[in-house]
Amino acid sequence: MRRVRTITAIAALALATTGFATAAATTADRPADDPAVRPIAAATDSTVRPITACSALVRGFPLPGAGTHVTAAAVVAATGTDPEYCGVRGYVEPAVRFELRLPTRTYAGRYLQYGCGGFCGVVTPPVLADCGLPHGGDVAVAATDDGHVGHTPGVVDDGSWGATDQAARDDFAFRASHVVSRASKAIIQAFYGAPPKKAYFSGCSDGGREALQLAQRYPADFDGIVAGAPAGYWSPLLEFQTWLARVNTAAGGAPILTAAKLPALHNAVLAACDRLDGLTDGQLDDPRACRFDPAALTCTGPDTPACLTPAQVAATRKLYSPPTDPRGTLLYPGGEPKGSELSWAGWIIGVPATGGVSFARSLADNYLRYLGYPIGAPASTVDTFAFTRREFDRLTPVGVRYNAMSTDLSAFQRRGGKLVLWHGWADEAIPPAGTLDYYQRLTHGHGQDWARLFMVPSLYHCGGGTTLTEFDPLRDLVAWVERGTAPTRITATGRDEAGNVTRTRPVFPYPLRAVYDGTGSIDDAANFDPAPPASPVRDVTNFRQPPPVPPFRDIVDWAGNSLYGLPGPVAR
């Protein structure tokens, strides 16, 4: 298997039968000048030229609560892939660094801000996207480091910047993305003579958490938001990472399940479950239907890469399951999805490329040491953390500042905002069960005319996978916001290591699924139609879960039930 990191009448009927043919959202009785309910103006595809020199942007922008300083601004010549742009660097007080790229000849009034990943700590140069215009590069783009410089960028930031600095914690937790949006819009107005007509945010992982926080806490900042594999259940998620590290660590510190065993484990999962979705195609369209038990691989002779020892069987079962307290209460909504096994090397099992320490252990240990508890309070580590309700609750006071779990997005919805969530079904880092749980809670009683979820088979965390490796709904979001065309089909792509396209598949709004029409290649998205979900399924594990009764089959009864009503602080 390779591993690489990115409507017809039938469809209309399927949409109607699953609740996607919904009425328009209602508007609350609020003042007409309230920015949360002000209608979003129509965008235009005509280009906008600068009214001032790029170098003139090197100055201060005294925004209330977000004093902004541009420290460098220079024109960057066009290349074979990018148009000419004004490259801007600066910071928002006290220390939120950002980079903003302003096209000089192709800008069409749109602003796109990217999210960060992990603990952030580095400004990743923002890619000059195009939202479908013939010339491309029609969007001003920005990115931020979330308010701190990571001490080990490129691996896992150690988080020590937050040990004694509450301002740095808050910038990372919720403030940085908001103030950078304000700063970027002020600079855009100075450069082009007008603020952006439309503003978009796109992020995955921690960037997906930021995306949801913006919709929840700052509903007037963006018109359209993409939240990929969101780490919105942040504090419980870091507890889940602790679980991954602990259950696969032997008494001497070595991994129990090793990377050498993963190919056989993954192949056994496919052999047991690949055909359940109607095609034997190397991917699981919904891993929850898979009842594979790793005991089927128990060694009956010598310990070889083709079998699992009893200890490895026990560890694998725990990896597939959520952490629980001694009473059986779930401490996270889900475990590792079946079909994700090949991606466990690096994330769950340390490999040479990660210095022998898994990403899960690094993230969890640094969070517990430096970021998860009130400054000055007793902290913890991966090896000392207790999986109890008391410890879960001890992480909550600080966790609500990071979490993006509020299901009250009414202000974002009222002003016409659109939200696209997406998640890979084979995500090794953030279980897809959490996103399904959140989406069900979010949209129950509200319809799906403003928020939709897309679940991508075989996709790992934010990209890569065994069959499908890329998914990007940005253009579909722009069409939804600006032309009212709700996304009913977004194509996921699979590429090999050389970059060649090996498969395309349509992904329909959840809970619709893609079904082969019986003609042509199964690697061509054109040969698939949408269908209503199969009969409800539930994981066969040893933990407590509510009955899968529609429309609540994705809601999980767990220790975090109260967290959806605990929104964190807001910085204006």
TILO-455205 format. One record per residue (C-alpha): residue number from 0; residue in three letters; x, y, z. Coordinates in steps of 0.02 Angstrom, whole numbers, plus 32768, in hexadecimal, padded with zeros to 4 digits. Layout:
NUM;ALA;X;Y;Z
...
This chain:
0;MET;8000;8000;8000
1;ARG;803D;80AF;7FDB
2;ARG;8039;8139;805B
3;VAL;803C;81ED;8020
4;ARG;8012;828D;807F
5;THR;7F6D;831F;802F
6;ILE;7AB3;8311;7E3B
7;THR;7A59;82B1;7DE9
8;ALA;79A1;828D;7E14
9;ILE;79E0;81FF;7E81
10;ALA;7A4F;8279;7EDE
11;ALA;79C1;82F3;7EF8
12;LEU;7955;8268;7F3F
13;ALA;79E2;8230;7FB1
14;LEU;79FC;82DF;7FF0
15;ALA;7945;82F4;8015
16;THR;7937;8250;8072
17;THR;79C9;827B;80E4
18;GLY;7998;832C;8113
19;PHE;7A01;8395;809C
20;ALA;796C;83E2;8043
21;THR;794F;845F;80CE
22;ALA;78FF;8508;80E0
23;ALA;7965;85A7;80F5
24;ALA;79A6;85D0;81A1
25;THR;793C;8640;820B
26;THR;797D;86EB;8240
27;ALA;7972;871B;82F6
28;ASP;7923;87BE;832B
29;ARG;79C1;8826;833B
30;PRO;79F1;88D8;8309
31;ALA;7A10;88EC;824F
32;ASP;7ABC;8939;826F
33;ASP;7AF8;88A6;82D7
34;PRO;7B8F;8860;8276
35;ALA;7B5D;87B1;82A7
36;VAL;7ABD;87BD;8240
37;ARG;7AEF;8839;81BA
38;PRO;7ADA;87E9;810D
39;ILE;7B79;87B9;80B1
40;ALA;7B94;8825;8017
41;ALA;7BA6;87D3;7F6E
42;ALA;7C57;87B8;7F2F
43;THR;7C96;87E5;7E84
44;ASP;7D14;8790;7E13
45;SER;7D5C;8835;7DD2
46;THR;7E0F;8857;7E06
47;VAL;7E3F;88E0;7E80
48;ARG;7EE3;8940;7E6E
49;PRO;7F49;898D;7EFC
50;ILE;7F38;8A46;7F23
51;THR;7FDD;8A56;7F7F
52;ALA;808E;8A13;7F76
53;CYS;80B3;896E;7FCB
54;SER;8141;89BC;802E
55;ALA;80CA;8A3F;8075
56;LEU;807A;89B6;80DE
57;VAL;8110;89B1;8153
58;ARG;80BF;8A0E;81E2
59;GLY;804E;89F7;8277
60;PHE;7F94;89D5;8273
61;PRO;7F4A;8A0A;831B
62;LEU;7EB9;8990;8325
63;PRO;7E63;898E;83D0
64;GLY;7E9C;88F5;842E
65;ALA;7F04;88BC;839A
66;GLY;7F8F;8939;837D
67;THR;7FE1;8903;82D9
68;HIS;8090;8925;829A
69;VAL;80C9;8900;81E9
70;THR;8184;88E4;81EF
71;ALA;81A5;88B9;8139
72;ALA;814A;88CB;8093
73;ALA;8192;88AF;7FE6
74;VAL;8155;887E;7F39
75;VAL;817E;87CB;7F07
76;ALA;818A;87AA;7E4C
77;ALA;8116;8730;7DF5
78;THR;8151;867D;7DDA
79;GLY;8114;85EF;7D6F
80;THR;8097;85C1;7DF7
81;ASP;8073;8661;7E57
82;PRO;8040;8710;7E22
83;GLU;809B;87AC;7E5B
84;TYR;8070;87DB;7F0E
85;CYS;809B;8851;7F9B
86;GLY;80E6;87E8;8026
87;VAL;80BF;882E;80D3
88;ARG;8107;87F7;817A
89;GLY;80DD;883A;8225
90;TYR;8091;8816;82CE
91;VAL;7FF9;883D;8337
92;GLU;8022;8870;83EA
93;PRO;8066;8822;8450
94;ALA;80B6;879C;83E3
95;VAL;8040;8755;835F
96;ARG;80AC;874B;82C3
97;PHE;805A;873F;8219
98;GLU;807D;873F;815F
99;LEU;8004;878B;80E0
100;ARG;8012;877D;8023
101;LEU;7FB5;87FE;7FBB
102;PRO;7FA9;87DD;7EFE
103;THR;7FD1;887D;7E9E
104;ARG;7F79;8852;7DF9
105;THR;7EFF;87C3;7E19
106;TYR;7EA9;87EB;7EBE
107;ALA;7DEB;87DA;7EB2
108;GLY;7DB1;8812;7F5E
109;ARG;7DC4;876F;7FBE
110;TYR;7E29;874D;805C
111;LEU;7E5E;869F;8093
112;GLN;7EB0;867A;813A
113;TYR;7F02;85D3;815E
114;GLY;7F04;8576;8202
115;CYS;7F9A;852E;825D
116;GLY;7FC5;847E;8294
117;GLY;7FFC;8429;8334
118;PHE;802F;84AC;83B5
119;CYS;8059;851E;8321
120;GLY;80EF;858F;834A
121;VAL;8123;85B2;8296
122;VAL;80DC;861E;820B
123;THR;80C2;85AA;8178
124;PRO;80CC;8611;80D7
125;PRO;8018;861F;8099
126;VAL;7FF6;85D5;7FEF
127;LEU;7FAD;864A;7F6D
128;ALA;7F0B;85EE;7F4A
129;ASP;7E92;8609;7EBC
130;CYS;7DD8;85FC;7ED3
131;GLY;7DAD;85D0;7E21
132;LEU;7DD2;866B;7DBB
133;PRO;7E2E;864F;7D17
134;HIS;7EC9;86B1;7D4D
135;GLY;7EDB;8660;7DF8
136;GLY;7F2E;86B2;7E8E
137;ASP;7E90;8716;7EAC
138;VAL;7E98;870D;7F6A
139;ALA;7EFC;876A;7FED
140;VAL;7F3F;86E6;8064
141;ALA;7F84;86E7;8115
142;ALA;7FC8;8674;819C
143;THR;8002;8689;8250
144;ASP;806E;8631;82D2
145;ASP;7FE2;8641;8353
146;GLY;8047;86B4;83C2
147;HIS;80E6;8657;83EF
148;VAL;8186;8611;83A3
149;GLY;818C;8555;83B1
150;HIS;822A;850F;83FF
151;THR;8232;8476;8390
152;PRO;81D8;84A4;82EE
153;GLY;81C8;841B;826E
154;VAL;81BA;8393;82F2
155;VAL;8145;83B4;8384
156;ASP;8151;845C;83DB
157;ASP;8179;8439;8492
158;GLY;80F6;84B3;84D5
159;SER;816C;84FC;8557
160;TRP;8140;85AC;851B
161;GLY;809A;8596;8577
162;ALA;80DF;855D;861E
163;THR;80D8;860B;866C
164;ASP;808E;867D;85E6
165;GLN;7FCF;868A;85EA
166;ALA;7FCD;8708;855B
167;ALA;8029;868D;84EB
168;ARG;7FB0;8605;851D
169;ASP;7F1A;8672;84F3
170;ASP;7F63;86A8;844C
171;PHE;7F77;85F1;841D
172;ALA;7ED1;85BD;846A
173;PHE;7E5C;8639;8418
174;ARG;7E9D;86E9;83F7
175;ALA;7F21;86DD;836E
176;SER;7EB3;86AA;82DA
177;HIS;7E35;8731;8305
178;VAL;7EB0;87C2;8316
179;VAL;7F0E;878F;8278
180;SER;7E6A;8795;8218
181;ARG;7E50;8846;8257
182;ALA;7F02;8878;822F
183;SER;7EFD;882D;8181
184;LYS;7E5A;8884;8155
185;ALA;7E9F;892C;818E
186;ILE;7F3B;8914;8124
187;ILE;7ED2;88DC;808F
188;GLN;7E6A;897A;809E
189;ALA;7F06;89E5;80A2
190;PHE;7F50;898E;800A
191;TYR;7EB7;897B;7F9B
192;GLY;7E4A;8A08;7FDD
193;ALA;7DC0;8994;801D
194;PRO;7DAE;8902;8094
195;PRO;7D98;8854;8049
196;LYS;7CEC;8830;8001
197;LYS;7CF4;877E;8042
198;ALA;7D5D;872C;80C8
199;TYR;7D83;8672;80D9
200;PHE;7DE0;8606;8155
201;SER;7E24;8559;8134
202;GLY;7E7F;84EB;81B0
203;CYS;7E9B;8436;81DE
204;SER;7EC5;83E4;8285
205;ASP;7EED;8474;82FC
206;GLY;7EBD;84E2;8269
207;GLY;7E15;848A;8268
208;ARG;7E05;84B4;8321
209;GLU;7E2C;8569;82F8
210;ALA;7DA9;8564;826E
211;LEU;7D21;852B;82E5
212;GLN;7D57;85A9;8369
213;LEU;7D45;8635;82EC
214;ALA;7C95;85FD;82BE
215;GLN;7C67;85EB;8376
216;ARG;7CBC;8683;83C4
217;TYR;7CD6;86FF;8336
218;PRO;7C44;86E2;82BD
219;ALA;7C5F;8785;825F
220;ASP;7D14;8761;822E
221;PHE;7CF7;86E9;819D
222;ASP;7C6F;86C8;811D
223;GLY;7CA3;8615;80FB
224;ILE;7D07;859B;8165
225;VAL;7D57;84F3;813F
226;ALA;7D7D;8489;81D8
227;GLY;7DDE;83EC;81AC
228;ALA;7DFB;8360;822A
229;PRO;7DDC;83E0;82B3
230;ALA;7E35;83CE;835A
231;GLY;7DA0;8424;83A9
232;TYR;7D97;83AE;843D
233;TRP;7E45;83EC;8467
234;SER;7E5C;83C1;851F
235;PRO;7E08;8315;8514
236;LEU;7E67;82F6;8472
237;LEU;7F0E;830E;84C9
238;GLU;7ED2;8291;854B
239;PHE;7EAE;821B;84BA
240;GLN;7F61;8234;847C
241;THR;7F9B;8204;852B
242;TRP;7F33;8166;851C
243;LEU;7F82;8139;8474
244;ALA;802F;814C;84BE
245;ARG;800B;80ED;855D
246;VAL;7FAF;8055;851A
247;ASN;8039;8031;849D
248;THR;80CC;8043;8515
249;ALA;8116;7FAD;856C
250;ALA;815B;7FB3;861D
251;GLY;820B;7FD6;85DC
252;GLY;81D2;8063;856B
253;ALA;81D6;8007;84C4
254;PRO;813D;8004;8453
255;ILE;80D0;7F69;8464
256;LEU;808A;7F6D;83B4
257;THR;811A;7F91;833D
258;ALA;811D;7FE2;8292
259;ALA;814F;7F3C;8243
260;LYS;80A4;7EF2;8271
261;LEU;803B;7F7B;8222
262;PRO;8033;7F3B;816D
263;ALA;7FF2;7E91;81A3
264;LEU;7F75;7EE2;8219
265;HIS;7F35;7F58;8193
266;ASN;7F28;7ECC;8111
267;ALA;7EC5;7E63;818C
268;VAL;7E4C;7EF3;81AA
269;LEU;7E31;7F06;80EE
270;ALA;7E1B;7E4C;80D7
271;ALA;7D93;7E4C;815B
272;CYS;7D39;7EED;8131
273;ASP;7D64;7F36;8086
274;ARG;7CCF;7EE5;802F
275;LEU;7C50;7F25;80AF
276;ASP;7C30;7FC6;804C
277;GLY;7C0B;7F65;7FAB
278;LEU;7CB7;7F74;7F5A
279;THR;7D5C;7F1E;7F78
280;ASP;7DC3;7FB9;7F55
281;GLY;7E45;7FC8;7FDF
282;GLN;7DE4;8043;804A
283;LEU;7D5F;8044;80D2
284;ASP;7CD5;80BF;80AA
285;ASP;7C97;80BA;815F
286;PRO;7D0E;8064;81D9
287;ARG;7C87;8058;825E
288;ALA;7C3B;7FC5;81FE
289;CYS;7CDC;7F62;8214
290;ARG;7CD7;7EE0;829E
291;PHE;7D89;7EA2;828A
292;ASP;7DDA;7E5C;8328
293;PRO;7E99;7E61;832A
294;ALA;7E96;7DBA;8385
295;ALA;7E83;7D6E;82D7
296;LEU;7F3D;7D93;82BE
297;THR;7F79;7D41;8360
298;CYS;801F;7CE8;8346
299;THR;800F;7C2B;834A
300;GLY;80C9;7C10;8332
301;PRO;8161;7C83;832F
302;ASP;8149;7D3F;8342
303;THR;8154;7D83;8290
304;PRO;8119;7E23;8239
305;ALA;8083;7DC0;81FA
306;CYS;8036;7DA3;82A6
307;LEU;8014;7DF9;834C
308;THR;804A;7DC1;83F8
309;PRO;7FC4;7DBC;8480
310;ALA;8007;7E5F;84C6
311;GLN;7FFC;7EAF;8419
312;VAL;7F4A;7E71;8404
313;ALA;7F1B;7EC1;84AA
314;ALA;7F71;7F65;847D
315;THR;7F1F;7F6B;83D1
316;ARG;7E73;7F51;841D
317;LYS;7E94;7FE4;8491
318;LEU;7ECE;8052;8401
319;TYR;7E2B;8030;83A5
320;SER;7DCA;8062;8443
321;PRO;7DB8;8109;849D
322;PRO;7E06;8126;8548
323;THR;7D93;8102;85DB
324;ASP;7D97;8120;8695
325;PRO;7D8C;808D;870F
326;ARG;7CCD;8094;8708
327;GLY;7CCA;8084;864A
328;THR;7C9F;813B;8625
329;LEU;7CE6;8170;857E
330;LEU;7D69;81F9;858D
331;TYR;7D67;821A;84D0
332;PRO;7CE0;81F5;844C
333;GLY;7D43;8175;83E8
334;GLY;7DE2;8114;83C7
335;GLU;7E52;80F0;8333
336;PRO;7DE9;80C9;8298
337;LYS;7E02;8023;8244
338;GLY;7E5D;803C;81A0
339;SER;7ED6;80BC;81E9
340;GLU;7F5A;803E;8220
341;LEU;7FE3;806A;81A3
342;SER;7FE5;811C;81E4
343;TRP;8007;80E7;8298
344;ALA;80C2;80E4;8275
345;GLY;80FE;818E;82AF
346;TRP;805E;81C4;8302
347;ILE;8047;8134;837E
348;ILE;80E9;80D5;8365
349;GLY;818C;8134;8369
350;VAL;81F8;8121;82CD
351;PRO;82A5;8163;829F
352;ALA;8259;81FA;8247
353;THR;8209;8230;82ED
354;GLY;82A3;820B;8356
355;GLY;8253;816C;8395
356;VAL;81CD;81CC;83F5
357;SER;811B;81C9;83B2
358;PHE;80C2;826A;8385
359;ALA;8034;823A;83FC
360;ARG;80AC;822C;848F
361;SER;8104;82D0;8466
362;LEU;8063;8333;8454
363;ALA;8013;82EA;84F0
364;ASP;80AB;82F6;8560
365;ASN;80D0;83AB;8534
366;TYR;801A;83DA;8549
367;LEU;800F;8389;85F4
368;ARG;80B3;83D7;862C
369;TYR;809F;8489;85EC
370;LEU;7FF2;84B4;85AA
371;GLY;7F67;844A;85F3
372;TYR;7F57;8489;86A6
373;PRO;7F4C;8537;86F5
374;ILE;7FF6;858B;8700
375;GLY;8044;855B;87A6
376;ALA;7FD1;84C5;87C2
377;PRO;8014;8413;87CE
378;ALA;802F;83CE;871F
379;SER;803C;831D;86DC
380;THR;8092;82B2;8658
381;VAL;8063;8227;85E3
382;ASP;80AB;81A6;8659
383;THR;8057;81E8;86F7
384;PHE;7FAD;821F;86B6
385;ALA;7F18;81C3;8701
386;PHE;7E85;8198;8690
387;THR;7E01;81CC;870D
388;ARG;7D6F;8244;870B
389;ARG;7DCB;82AF;878B
390;GLU;7E60;82C8;8717
391;PHE;7DEB;82E6;8683
392;ASP;7D96;8370;86E6
393;ARG;7E3D;83B7;8720
394;LEU;7E67;83DA;866A
395;THR;7DC2;8434;8648
396;PRO;7DE0;84E3;8693
397;VAL;7E71;8503;861C
398;GLY;7E2C;8492;8594
399;VAL;7D92;84FE;8575
400;ARG;7E07;8588;853B
401;TYR;7E4C;8516;84B3
402;ASN;7DB0;84AF;848C
403;ALA;7D3F;84D9;83FA
404;MET;7CA9;8473;8433
405;SER;7C1B;84F0;8440
406;THR;7B88;84BE;83D3
407;ASP;7B42;856F;83D5
408;LEU;7B73;85B2;832A
409;SER;7ACF;8612;8319
410;ALA;7B21;86BB;82FC
411;PHE;7B8F;8674;8271
412;GLN;7AF8;861F;8225
413;ARG;7A8A;86BB;822E
414;ARG;7B04;8728;81D0
415;GLY;7B09;86AA;8142
416;GLY;7BAC;8653;816F
417;LYS;7BD0;85A8;8122
418;LEU;7C31;851D;8177
419;VAL;7C7F;8486;8123
420;LEU;7CC4;8400;8196
421;TRP;7D27;836E;8152
422;HIS;7D84;82DB;819C
423;GLY;7DE2;8243;815E
424;TRP;7D96;819D;818E
425;ALA;7E46;8159;81AD
426;ASP;7E86;81EA;8216
427;GLU;7F08;81A7;828E
428;ALA;7F1E;8248;82F1
429;ILE;7E6C;8284;8314
430;PRO;7DE4;81FE;8315
431;PRO;7D59;8227;8299
432;ALA;7CD9;81F5;831E
433;GLY;7CF1;829F;8373
434;THR;7CC7;8301;82D6
435;LEU;7C2E;8295;82B6
436;ASP;7BF7;82AF;836A
437;TYR;7C0E;836C;835C
438;TYR;7BB6;8379;82B3
439;GLN;7B20;8317;82F0
440;ARG;7B10;8386;8389
441;LEU;7B2C;8424;8322
442;THR;7AAD;8404;8299
443;HIS;7A23;83AB;82F9
444;GLY;798D;841E;82EF
445;HIS;79EA;849D;8282
446;GLY;79E9;8449;81D8
447;GLN;7A80;843E;8166
448;ASP;7A67;84D7;80FA
449;TRP;7AFE;852F;8146
450;ALA;7B71;84A3;8185
451;ARG;7BA3;8401;8130
452;LEU;7C19;8373;8157
453;PHE;7C7D;830B;80DC
454;MET;7CCD;8266;8113
455;VAL;7D5B;822C;80A3
456;PRO;7D7F;8170;8099
457;SER;7E33;8136;80B8
458;LEU;7E74;81E7;80D6
459;TYR;7EF2;81FB;8164
460;HIS;7F07;8296;81D0
461;CYS;7EEC;832E;8160
462;GLY;7F35;82D2;80C9
463;GLY;7F88;8235;808D
464;GLY;7F3C;818A;808E
465;THR;7F3C;80E0;803D
466;THR;7EC4;8106;7FAD
467;LEU;7E87;81BA;7FBE
468;THR;7F09;823B;7FF1
469;GLU;7EC2;82E9;7FD0
470;PHE;7E23;8349;7FF8
471;ASP;7E0A;8404;7FE7
472;PRO;7D5B;8450;7FF1
473;LEU;7D90;8508;7FE5
474;ARG;7D4B;852B;7F36
475;ASP;7CA8;84D6;7F64
476;LEU;7C9B;8543;7FFF
477;VAL;7CB7;85E0;7F97
478;ALA;7C2E;85AC;7F1E
479;TRP;7BB9;858E;7FB1
480;VAL;7BDC;8637;8001
481;GLU;7BDD;86A0;7F63
482;ARG;7B64;8648;7EEF
483;GLY;7AF6;85E8;7F68
484;THR;7B2B;8541;7F1E
485;ALA;7B2F;84C9;7FB0
486;PRO;7BB1;843F;7F9B
487;THR;7B5F;839A;7F6D
488;ARG;7BF8;833F;7F2A
489;ILE;7CB2;8361;7F49
490;THR;7D36;82F7;7EF6
491;ALA;7DC1;82A7;7F5C
492;THR;7E61;8278;7F01
493;GLY;7EE1;81EF;7F18
494;ARG;7F94;8203;7EDB
495;ASP;802B;8192;7EDC
496;GLU;80D7;81C6;7F19
497;ALA;8100;820F;7E6F
498;GLY;8067;8280;7E75
499;ASN;8002;8220;7DF4
500;VAL;7F46;8218;7E0F
501;THR;7F16;8164;7E34
502;ARG;7E63;8179;7E71
503;THR;7DD8;81F9;7E7E
504;ARG;7D3C;81E1;7EE5
505;PRO;7CA7;8251;7F0A
506;VAL;7C86;827B;7FC0
507;PHE;7BD2;82A9;7FE4
508;PRO;7B8E;830C;8079
509;TYR;7B86;829A;810F
510;PRO;7B2A;8227;812A
511;LEU;7B1C;8207;806E
512;ARG;7B96;8187;802A
513;ALA;7BE0;8166;7F7F
514;VAL;7BA2;80CA;7F25
515;TYR;7BED;8081;7E86
516;ASP;7B74;808A;7DF3
517;GLY;7BB5;7FE7;7DA9
518;THR;7C0A;802F;7D10
519;GLY;7CBB;8068;7CED
520;SER;7D52;8073;7D5D
521;ILE;7D3E;8072;7E19
522;ASP;7DCC;80F1;7E1D
523;ASP;7D65;8174;7DBF
524;ALA;7CF3;81E5;7E25
525;ALA;7C7B;81F4;7D91
526;ASN;7C41;8141;7DAE
527;PHE;7BF8;815C;7E5B
528;ASP;7B4E;819B;7E97
529;PRO;7B13;81D5;7F42
530;ALA;7AAB;8162;7FAD
531;PRO;7A58;8170;8058
532;PRO;7AB9;8125;80E9
533;ALA;7AB5;806C;8107
534;SER;7A5E;802E;81A3
535;PRO;7AA8;807E;8240
536;VAL;7B42;802A;8285
537;ARG;7B9D;802F;832A
538;ASP;7C4B;7FFD;835E
539;VAL;7C5B;7F51;83AA
540;THR;7CCA;7F79;843E
541;ASN;7CC2;7F66;84F9
542;PHE;7C8D;8017;8520
543;ARG;7BE6;8069;853D
544;GLN;7B94;80C3;84AA
545;PRO;7AE1;8102;848D
546;PRO;7A71;809F;8418
547;PRO;7A88;80D2;8361
548;VAL;79D9;8118;834A
549;PRO;79CC;819A;82BE
550;PRO;79E5;822B;82BF
551;PHE;7A54;8218;8359
552;ARG;7ABF;8184;8326
553;ASP;7B61;81E9;8325
554;ILE;7B4C;823D;83CE
555;VAL;7BBA;81EC;8451
556;ASP;7B94;81E7;850B
557;TRP;7C3B;8213;855A
558;ALA;7C8E;8276;85E6
559;GLY;7C8E;8315;857D
560;ASN;7BD1;8324;856B
561;SER;7BD1;83C8;85CD
562;LEU;7C5E;8418;8569
563;TYR;7BF0;8449;84D5
564;GLY;7BA0;84CE;8542
565;LEU;7C44;8518;8582
566;PRO;7C84;8595;8502
567;GLY;7D28;85E5;8530
568;PRO;7D57;869E;853F
569;VAL;7D50;8716;84AD
570;ALA;7DD2;879A;8481
571;ARG;7D8B;882D;8421
